[in-house]
Amino acid sequence: MKRFLSLITTVVLVLNVFCMANPISFGFIAEAEEQISAIPKPVDLTAREDFSIGVNVHSALYPDYPEAYLAEQIHAVARMGSKWIRLNGQLVDDEWTYTDTVVGLCNKYGLKIIMVLDIDKSVSLEYITLMCETYARRYNGEEGRGYVDYFQVWNEVDINLLRAKYGGSSPSGELESHYFTIPVDGAADLPEYLEYFRAAEKGIHSKDSNSKFMINFSATHCGMISYFLRNGLKIDMVGWDLYANRPYDREVSASELTADYDLIQKNIYEPYGVPVMICETNVNPHKMDEDDRKKYDFGMEIYQIAIDNLYLAYNRPWIKGAIMYELLDERTKEFGAPESCYGLIKTESGGAGILDIKNEKTIYLELQKMLGGNRKLPIIKCNEINLKPYEKLTVDTADDSDLKNEDSTTNVDIPSFNWGTEDSETEKEIEEVVIENVTNPVKNLKLKEIVYEFPWLILIISSVVMVLLAGGAVTGFVIIYKKKAKKKG
């Protein structure tokens, strides 16, 4: 009997210690334990001074971004609460006027700019340097034509450099050995692109430039960037194109996305100390079924993973921001094609541009709430931009209590084409409008959060049981001892 009671007491004691130390008592299994480290808790995406959200736009050379609605396009980016804009640096009609106006509009709204330059690589290295230097000097903020913060030269060249471009046999791109190192079928190799980028970097970092130099890559193709950095290329910021449902599965877990972040941190940031900007992100409709693609507004059930990905980025100090791809649906492309439903705003078929603020999609409205956007932000017309030195328009936040349901008060007019010249004395100076900086708290966040609490109830019950059993064991032992003593007496 004494041995039995001692055994029970020992078992209870072990169970009590087990409850205090074992993760099962916290209400989650190994899979959930992995998720808690992968899914960040809700935070204000505007709280980090060195982290901002932005939007990608295209130039007027793209049919769904018509020049007639340029002012409305940039205004839509600003009123969402964006701080960054990523755009093409292409000249329209071989003139600088359009590009000057785009930069001027962005600067007026206080948007930081990443300009993507697609320079002919068939020319000499000296020409590449000259072209980059021309852009950098023109938009150095000192000659009255505005300022471009970063120049990204070319776009996702990693895809062309991979030994296998697409399909299941395509390498992950994590290693330098995954890329062409000698020319194959006329395709450029890593050493050749290193020379291209050295020529571009020389132009961007010219003595009259304050701008910075970027290269971007997609998915896990960080081996290309590692090669360039290892060989001494000076990159101020690495651009990373990461779509939240890579590898194109709507049910992708946060832990899979976390693994991508860990890979880039290990291979790029830790060895070289170069910060990273996510230059393109959204949900990728490439592998969605046709019915989903035809909706053009997937709803938060699908968009939620894109929001979750923003939180994953925010919680890594070496990530400096994320830019949503893209502002408008490119509906001139084949119906249901991926580019036709990436947009944050729906457009009319045939490239009619933004005609109605009600065309904003669920994801745009959600981001506008999260970023403290301003639907009443005054619009700046293209012909109001003076391409001479100017002060920035303050457009941080506004007191909009019901962003989702409130009708816009913005009047959308087709801007006139009286662009003027950079030396014109008749151009109208825009009146400075200062929007009161009122904090708009993050509301209605739908990020799934798992709450884990210490199992006090289990601990208390097990402790009480242990005390009762221990007391019973002691009492039983005393009774048995007295009985034996009585018999002997």
C-alpha positions as CSV (number, residue, x, y, z in Angstrom):
1,M,0.0,0.0,0.0
2,K,2.8,2.4,0.9
3,R,4.6,1.7,-2.4
4,F,1.4,2.3,-4.3
5,L,0.7,5.7,-2.7
6,S,4.3,6.7,-3.3
7,L,4.0,5.8,-6.9
8,I,0.8,7.8,-7.3
9,T,2.5,10.8,-5.7
10,T,5.5,10.6,-8.0
11,V,3.3,10.3,-11.1
12,V,1.3,13.4,-10.1
13,L,4.4,15.4,-9.4
14,V,5.9,14.5,-12.8
15,L,2.7,15.4,-14.5
16,N,2.6,18.7,-12.8
17,V,6.1,19.6,-13.9
18,F,5.3,18.3,-17.4
19,C,2.3,20.6,-17.6
20,M,4.5,23.6,-16.7
21,A,7.1,22.8,-19.3
22,N,5.4,21.0,-22.2
23,P,4.1,23.1,-25.1
24,I,0.9,21.0,-25.2
25,S,-0.3,22.6,-22.0
26,F,-0.2,26.0,-23.8
27,G,-2.9,24.8,-26.2
28,F,-0.9,24.3,-29.4
29,I,0.9,21.5,-31.2
30,A,4.2,21.6,-33.1
31,E,2.5,23.1,-36.2
32,A,1.0,25.9,-34.3
33,E,4.3,26.6,-32.5
34,E,5.8,27.1,-36.0
35,Q,3.0,29.5,-36.9
36,I,3.4,31.8,-33.9
37,S,6.9,32.6,-35.0
38,A,5.8,33.1,-38.6
39,I,2.7,35.2,-38.2
40,P,3.3,38.6,-36.7
41,K,0.8,40.2,-34.4
42,P,-1.1,43.2,-35.8
43,V,0.9,46.4,-35.8
44,D,0.5,49.9,-37.2
45,L,2.3,49.7,-40.6
46,T,2.9,53.5,-40.3
47,A,4.7,53.3,-37.0
48,R,8.2,52.5,-38.4
49,E,9.8,55.7,-39.7
50,D,12.0,53.6,-42.1
51,F,9.2,51.4,-43.5
52,S,6.6,52.6,-46.0
53,I,4.1,51.2,-48.4
54,G,3.9,52.2,-52.1
55,V,2.3,51.5,-55.4
56,N,3.6,50.6,-58.9
57,V,2.4,52.5,-61.9
58,H,3.3,52.4,-65.6
59,S,4.0,55.1,-68.1
60,A,1.7,56.4,-70.8
61,L,3.3,54.0,-73.2
62,Y,1.0,51.4,-71.6
63,P,-2.5,51.6,-73.0
64,D,-4.3,51.4,-69.6
65,Y,-2.3,54.3,-68.2
66,P,-3.4,57.0,-70.7
67,E,-1.6,60.4,-70.5
68,A,-5.0,62.1,-70.3
69,Y,-5.5,60.7,-66.8
70,L,-2.0,61.0,-65.4
71,A,-3.1,63.5,-62.7
72,E,-5.8,61.1,-61.5
73,Q,-3.4,58.2,-61.5
74,I,-0.8,59.9,-59.2
75,H,-3.6,61.3,-57.1
76,A,-4.9,57.8,-56.5
77,V,-1.5,56.7,-55.3
78,A,-1.3,59.6,-52.9
79,R,-4.8,59.4,-51.5
80,M,-4.3,55.8,-50.6
81,G,-1.7,56.9,-48.0
82,S,1.3,55.7,-50.0
83,K,4.7,57.0,-49.4
84,W,6.5,55.4,-52.4
85,I,5.8,55.2,-56.1
86,R,7.6,53.0,-58.5
87,L,7.3,54.0,-62.2
88,N,8.9,53.7,-65.6
89,G,11.4,56.2,-66.7
90,Q,10.5,55.9,-70.4
91,L,10.3,59.0,-72.5
92,V,7.0,59.6,-74.3
93,D,7.4,60.8,-77.9
94,D,11.2,61.1,-77.2
95,E,10.5,64.2,-75.1
96,W,11.2,64.8,-71.4
97,T,8.0,66.7,-70.7
98,Y,5.9,63.8,-69.7
99,T,8.6,62.3,-67.4
100,D,9.3,65.7,-65.9
101,T,5.6,66.2,-65.1
102,V,5.3,62.7,-63.5
103,V,8.3,63.4,-61.2
104,G,6.9,66.9,-60.5
105,L,3.5,65.5,-59.5
106,C,5.0,62.8,-57.3
107,N,7.3,65.4,-55.5
108,K,4.3,67.7,-54.9
109,Y,2.5,64.9,-53.1
110,G,5.6,64.0,-51.1
111,L,6.0,60.6,-52.8
112,K,9.4,59.0,-52.8
113,I,10.3,57.7,-56.3
114,I,11.9,54.5,-57.6
115,M,12.3,55.0,-61.4
116,V,12.9,51.9,-63.5
117,L,15.3,52.5,-66.4
118,D,15.3,50.0,-69.3
119,I,18.4,50.9,-71.3
120,D,19.4,49.2,-74.5
121,K,22.1,46.7,-73.6
122,S,23.3,46.2,-77.2
123,V,25.1,49.6,-77.1
124,S,28.4,50.3,-75.5
125,L,29.1,50.4,-71.8
126,E,29.9,54.1,-72.2
127,Y,26.4,54.7,-73.6
128,I,24.8,52.9,-70.6
129,T,26.8,55.2,-68.2
130,L,25.9,58.3,-70.2
131,M,22.2,57.5,-70.2
132,C,22.1,56.7,-66.4
133,E,24.1,59.9,-65.7
134,T,21.7,61.9,-67.8
135,Y,18.7,60.7,-65.8
136,A,20.5,61.1,-62.4
137,R,21.6,64.7,-63.2
138,R,18.2,65.7,-64.5
139,Y,16.4,64.6,-61.4
140,N,19.0,65.6,-58.8
141,G,16.5,68.0,-57.1
142,E,18.8,71.0,-57.9
143,E,17.7,72.0,-61.4
144,G,14.0,72.5,-60.8
145,R,12.8,69.2,-62.3
146,G,12.3,67.3,-59.1
147,Y,14.1,64.5,-57.4
148,V,14.2,60.8,-57.9
149,D,15.3,58.8,-54.9
150,Y,16.3,55.5,-56.5
151,F,17.0,54.4,-60.0
152,Q,16.4,50.7,-60.6
153,V,18.2,49.7,-63.8
154,W,16.5,47.0,-65.8
155,N,13.9,44.6,-64.3
156,E,14.1,41.0,-63.1
157,V,17.1,40.1,-65.3
158,D,17.6,37.1,-63.0
159,I,14.8,35.3,-65.0
160,N,16.8,35.5,-68.2
161,L,20.0,34.4,-66.5
162,L,18.7,31.2,-64.9
163,R,19.8,28.1,-66.6
164,A,16.2,26.9,-66.9
165,K,13.8,29.8,-67.2
166,Y,10.5,28.2,-66.3
167,G,8.8,25.0,-65.4
168,G,9.3,22.4,-62.7
169,S,13.0,22.0,-63.6
170,S,13.8,25.6,-63.1
171,P,16.4,26.1,-60.4
172,S,15.6,27.9,-57.2
173,G,18.1,30.7,-58.0
174,E,19.6,30.6,-54.5
175,L,23.1,29.7,-55.8
176,E,25.4,31.4,-58.3
177,S,25.7,28.0,-60.0
178,H,22.0,28.3,-61.0
179,Y,22.9,31.0,-63.6
180,F,24.6,31.2,-66.9
181,T,28.3,32.0,-66.3
182,I,29.2,31.7,-70.0
183,P,27.1,32.9,-73.0
184,V,24.5,30.3,-74.1
185,D,22.4,30.7,-77.2
186,G,23.3,34.4,-77.4
187,A,22.0,35.0,-73.8
188,A,24.1,37.2,-71.6
189,D,25.8,35.6,-68.6
190,L,26.5,36.8,-65.0
191,P,30.0,38.3,-65.8
192,E,28.5,40.2,-68.7
193,Y,25.7,41.6,-66.7
194,L,28.1,42.6,-64.0
195,E,29.8,44.9,-66.5
196,Y,26.4,46.3,-67.6
197,F,25.5,47.1,-64.0
198,R,28.9,48.6,-63.2
199,A,28.5,51.0,-66.1
200,A,25.0,51.9,-64.9
201,E,26.1,52.4,-61.3
202,K,28.9,54.7,-62.5
203,G,26.3,56.9,-64.1
204,I,23.8,56.9,-61.2
205,H,26.5,57.8,-58.7
206,S,28.0,60.6,-60.9
207,K,29.3,63.6,-59.1
208,D,26.2,65.7,-59.8
209,S,23.7,63.1,-58.5
210,N,22.2,62.5,-55.1
211,S,20.2,59.5,-56.3
212,K,20.8,55.9,-55.4
213,F,21.2,52.7,-57.4
214,M,19.0,49.6,-57.2
215,I,18.8,46.2,-58.8
216,N,15.8,43.9,-58.4
217,F,15.3,40.1,-58.5
218,S,12.3,37.8,-58.1
219,A,11.3,35.0,-55.8
220,T,14.4,33.2,-54.3
221,H,16.8,34.2,-57.1
222,C,19.2,35.9,-54.6
223,G,22.2,34.0,-56.1
224,M,22.5,36.6,-58.8
225,I,22.6,39.5,-56.3
226,S,25.2,37.7,-54.2
227,Y,27.4,37.4,-57.2
228,F,27.2,41.1,-58.0
229,L,27.8,42.1,-54.4
230,R,30.7,39.6,-53.9
231,N,32.4,41.2,-57.0
232,G,32.2,44.7,-55.5
233,L,29.2,46.2,-57.2
234,K,27.9,49.1,-55.1
235,I,24.1,48.6,-54.7
236,D,22.4,51.1,-52.4
237,M,19.2,49.1,-52.1
238,V,18.2,45.6,-53.3
239,G,14.8,45.3,-54.9
240,W,12.9,42.1,-54.2
241,D,9.8,41.0,-56.1
242,L,7.9,38.7,-53.7
243,Y,4.3,37.8,-54.4
244,A,2.4,36.6,-51.3
245,N,1.1,33.4,-52.8
246,R,4.4,32.2,-54.2
247,P,4.5,29.4,-55.3
248,Y,1.1,30.4,-56.7
249,D,-1.0,28.5,-54.1
250,R,-3.8,30.4,-52.3
251,E,-3.3,28.2,-49.3
252,V,0.4,29.0,-48.9
253,S,1.4,29.1,-45.2
254,A,3.1,32.0,-43.4
255,S,5.9,29.6,-42.5
256,E,6.7,29.2,-46.3
257,L,6.9,33.0,-46.7
258,T,9.0,33.3,-43.6
259,A,11.5,30.8,-45.1
260,D,11.9,33.1,-48.1
261,Y,12.6,36.1,-45.8
262,D,15.1,34.0,-43.8
263,L,16.9,33.0,-47.0
264,I,17.3,36.6,-48.3
265,Q,18.4,37.8,-44.9
266,K,21.1,35.1,-44.7
267,N,22.3,35.5,-48.3
268,I,22.0,39.2,-48.9
269,Y,21.6,41.3,-45.8
270,E,23.8,39.6,-43.2
271,P,26.9,39.1,-45.4
272,Y,26.7,42.5,-47.2
273,G,24.5,44.8,-45.1
274,V,22.5,46.0,-48.0
275,P,18.9,46.9,-47.1
276,V,16.0,45.5,-49.1
277,M,12.8,47.0,-50.6
278,I,10.0,44.7,-51.8
279,C,9.4,46.3,-55.2
280,E,6.5,44.2,-56.3
281,T,4.0,42.4,-54.1
282,N,0.3,41.3,-54.2
283,V,-1.5,38.1,-54.8
284,N,-0.4,36.5,-58.1
285,P,-3.5,35.4,-60.1
286,H,-1.3,33.5,-62.6
287,K,-2.4,30.1,-61.3
288,M,-5.9,31.1,-60.1
289,D,-8.9,29.5,-61.8
290,E,-10.5,31.5,-64.6
291,D,-13.6,32.3,-62.5
292,D,-11.5,34.0,-59.8
293,R,-9.5,36.0,-62.4
294,K,-12.7,37.3,-64.0
295,K,-13.9,38.8,-60.8
296,Y,-11.1,41.5,-60.9
297,D,-11.8,42.1,-57.2
298,F,-10.9,38.9,-55.2
299,G,-12.1,40.1,-51.8
300,M,-10.2,39.9,-48.6
301,E,-10.5,36.1,-48.4
302,I,-7.8,36.0,-51.1
303,Y,-6.2,39.4,-50.6
304,Q,-5.6,38.6,-46.9
305,I,-2.3,36.8,-47.6
306,A,-1.0,39.9,-49.3
307,I,-1.8,41.9,-46.1
308,D,-0.2,39.2,-44.0
309,N,2.9,39.5,-46.1
310,L,3.1,43.2,-45.4
311,Y,3.3,42.4,-41.7
312,L,6.0,39.8,-42.3
313,A,8.0,42.5,-44.1
314,Y,7.3,45.1,-41.4
315,N,8.7,42.9,-38.7
316,R,12.1,42.7,-40.3
317,P,14.1,45.9,-39.8
318,W,16.3,45.3,-42.9
319,I,13.2,45.5,-45.1
320,K,12.5,49.2,-45.8
321,G,9.1,49.0,-47.4
322,A,6.8,47.2,-49.8
323,I,5.3,48.4,-53.1
324,M,2.0,46.9,-54.3
325,Y,1.8,45.8,-57.9
326,E,0.0,47.6,-59.5
327,L,-2.3,50.6,-59.5
328,L,-4.6,49.8,-62.5
329,D,-5.9,46.7,-64.2
330,E,-4.3,46.3,-67.6
331,R,-7.5,45.3,-69.3
332,T,-6.3,45.9,-72.9
333,K,-4.6,42.5,-72.5
334,E,-6.4,39.3,-73.0
335,F,-9.4,38.9,-70.6
336,G,-8.5,36.8,-67.6
337,A,-4.7,37.2,-68.1
338,P,-2.7,38.0,-65.0
339,E,-1.9,41.6,-65.9
340,S,-5.6,42.3,-66.3
341,C,-6.5,41.8,-62.6
342,Y,-3.4,42.8,-60.6
343,G,-4.7,46.4,-60.2
344,L,-5.8,48.0,-57.0
345,I,-8.3,49.9,-59.1
346,K,-10.5,48.7,-61.9
347,T,-10.4,50.5,-65.2
348,E,-12.8,50.6,-68.1
349,S,-12.0,48.4,-71.0
350,G,-9.8,49.9,-73.7
351,G,-7.7,52.0,-71.4
352,A,-10.2,54.7,-70.4
353,G,-8.3,55.3,-67.1
354,I,-9.7,56.2,-63.7
355,L,-13.3,57.6,-64.3
356,D,-15.0,56.7,-61.0
357,I,-13.5,56.5,-57.5
358,K,-16.0,53.6,-56.8
359,N,-13.8,51.4,-59.0
360,E,-11.4,51.1,-56.1
361,K,-11.1,47.4,-55.1
362,T,-11.3,45.8,-51.7
363,I,-7.5,45.7,-51.3
364,Y,-7.2,49.5,-52.1
365,L,-9.8,50.4,-49.5
366,E,-8.2,48.1,-46.9
367,L,-4.8,49.6,-47.5
368,Q,-6.2,53.1,-47.4
369,K,-7.6,52.4,-43.9
370,M,-4.4,50.9,-42.7
371,L,-2.2,53.7,-44.0
372,G,-4.4,56.6,-42.9
373,G,-5.2,57.6,-46.5
374,N,-7.2,60.7,-47.4
375,R,-10.1,60.5,-49.9
376,K,-10.5,64.3,-49.7
377,L,-7.0,65.0,-50.8
378,P,-7.0,67.8,-53.3
379,I,-6.0,66.8,-56.8
380,I,-3.1,68.5,-58.6
381,K,-3.5,69.0,-62.3
382,C,-0.7,68.5,-64.7
383,N,-0.9,72.0,-66.1
384,E,-0.5,73.3,-62.5
385,I,3.0,71.8,-62.2
386,N,5.7,74.4,-62.5
387,L,8.8,72.6,-63.6
388,K,11.0,74.9,-61.5
389,P,12.0,74.6,-57.9
390,Y,9.0,74.2,-55.6
391,E,8.0,73.1,-52.1
392,K,6.4,69.8,-51.4
393,L,2.7,69.3,-50.6
394,T,2.1,67.8,-47.2
395,V,-0.3,64.9,-47.6
396,D,0.5,62.6,-44.7
397,T,-2.9,61.8,-43.2
398,A,-6.4,63.2,-42.7
399,D,-9.3,62.7,-40.4
400,D,-11.5,60.4,-42.4
401,S,-13.6,58.4,-39.9
402,D,-15.3,56.2,-42.5
403,L,-13.1,55.7,-45.4
404,K,-14.9,52.7,-46.8
405,N,-18.4,54.1,-47.0
406,E,-17.7,57.8,-47.6
407,D,-18.4,59.1,-51.1
408,S,-15.5,61.0,-52.7
409,T,-15.6,64.7,-52.9
410,T,-12.9,64.7,-55.6
411,N,-13.9,66.2,-58.9
412,V,-12.2,64.3,-61.7
413,D,-11.6,66.5,-64.8
414,I,-9.6,65.7,-67.9
415,P,-6.5,67.9,-67.6
416,S,-5.6,70.2,-70.4
417,F,-2.6,69.6,-72.5
418,N,-1.1,73.0,-72.0
419,W,2.2,71.7,-70.8
420,G,4.1,74.8,-71.4
421,T,7.9,74.9,-71.4
422,E,10.4,74.8,-68.6
423,D,11.2,78.5,-69.2
424,S,7.6,79.7,-69.4
425,E,6.7,82.7,-67.2
426,T,3.0,82.1,-67.5
427,E,2.8,78.7,-65.8
428,K,0.6,78.8,-62.7
429,E,2.1,78.2,-59.3
430,I,0.0,75.7,-57.4
431,E,-1.3,77.0,-54.1
432,E,0.2,75.2,-51.1
433,V,-2.3,73.1,-49.3
434,V,-1.4,71.6,-45.9
435,I,-3.4,68.7,-44.7
436,E,-3.7,68.5,-40.9
437,N,-1.7,65.6,-39.6
438,V,-4.3,63.6,-37.6
439,T,-3.5,60.1,-36.7
440,N,-6.0,57.6,-38.2
441,P,-5.8,54.4,-36.2
442,V,-5.6,51.0,-37.9
443,K,-9.1,49.6,-38.0
444,N,-10.8,46.3,-38.8
445,L,-7.6,44.4,-39.4
446,K,-8.3,40.8,-40.4
447,L,-4.9,39.3,-39.7
448,K,-5.5,35.9,-38.1
449,E,-3.9,35.9,-34.7
450,I,-3.4,32.8,-32.4
451,V,-3.6,33.7,-28.7
452,Y,-1.6,31.5,-26.4
453,E,-2.1,31.9,-22.6
454,F,-0.3,30.2,-19.7
455,P,-2.5,27.3,-18.5
456,W,-3.1,28.6,-15.0
457,L,-6.3,26.5,-14.5
458,I,-4.5,23.3,-15.4
459,L,-1.6,24.2,-13.1
460,I,-4.0,25.0,-10.2
461,I,-6.0,21.8,-10.6
462,S,-3.0,19.6,-10.9
463,S,-1.4,21.3,-7.9
464,V,-4.5,20.7,-5.8
465,V,-4.7,17.1,-6.9
466,M,-1.0,16.7,-6.0
467,V,-1.5,18.2,-2.6
468,L,-4.6,16.0,-1.9
469,L,-2.8,12.8,-3.0
470,A,0.3,13.7,-1.2
471,G,-1.7,14.4,2.0
472,G,-3.7,11.2,1.5
473,A,-0.4,9.3,1.0
474,V,1.0,10.7,4.2
475,T,-2.2,10.0,6.2
476,G,-2.4,6.5,4.8
477,F,1.2,6.0,5.8
478,V,0.6,7.2,9.3
479,I,-2.5,5.0,9.7
480,I,-0.6,1.9,8.5
481,Y,2.3,2.7,10.7
482,K,0.1,3.1,13.8
483,K,-1.7,-0.2,13.0
484,K,1.6,-2.0,12.7
485,A,2.8,-0.4,15.9
486,K,-0.4,-1.4,17.8
487,K,0.0,-5.0,16.7
488,K,3.6,-5.1,17.9
489,G,2.5,-3.6,21.2
